[in-house]
Amino acid sequence: MAAVAQLNGAVNATLRKGILATADSARMQRLVRRHGKRLGAGRFVAGETLDECAAVLRTLNDQGLDANTTLLGEGVLEPG
């Protein structure tokens, strides 16, 4: 059982590295910027900048909805 857990951990670590490397790819970033919202991300992502996000949150609040946001940082390479 311990061997299976160790293998799962190694597979997860490898997949995480691959996903983060893909996300850092300039080609993938262009693809997501061009098509991401149309593929469904727009429903969950309020914006790429604080100003974009604040505008979306204001619109939701004006409609009577409570909303909040989170800064994502899975691929942060340096401290801010």
N, C-alpha and C positions, 0 to 999 in steps of 0.2 A: 504494500500500500504506500509506503514512503517513497518507493521508486516512481510510482505513478504521479504522486504529488510533485516530486522533483522534476519529472519530465514535463508536467503541466506548467510549472514555473518557468522552465527553460523555453518552452514554446511561447508562453505569454510574453516573456521578455523579448524574444526574437520578433514576434509579431508587432509589439509596441515599437521597437526600433525601426522596423520597416514602415510602419504607418507614419511615424514622425519624420522619417527621411523623405517619404513621399510628400508629406505636407509641406516640407521645406523646399521642395522642387519648384523652380520658377515656372516650369511647364504646367504643373498641377495648380499652382496659384492662379495662373492665367485662365485655366479651364474653369476653376471655381468662380472666379470673378465674372467670367463671361456667362456661365450657365447655372451657377449655384442657386440663385434665387428661384429660377424657373424650375429647378429640379426639387424644390421643396424647402430649401434652407431659409428662404425669406419668411416662412411662417414662424420660425424659431429664433432668427437672428434679427435684432432690432437695428443693427447697423455696425459699421466698422469703426466709427469714431464716436466720441462722447456726444458731439452735437447731433449726429444722426440718431443715436439711441435716445437722447433726451426728447427729441421731436416726436418719436414714435411713442414714448411713454406718456408724453403730454396728451397726444391724441387719444390714447387708450383711457387715460384718466378723465378726459373731457367726455368720453362716452360712458362714464360711470364705472369703469373697470379699474380694479386695483392691479397694479403691475410693478414688477421690480426687474432688476437685471443683474447679471454677473459678468465680471471680466474673465474671459477664458485665457488660460495660459499654459496649456499642456506642452507647448513647444518652445517655451521661453529658454533662451540660451544664455542670457546674461541677466543679472539683477537690474531692476528698473531704477 
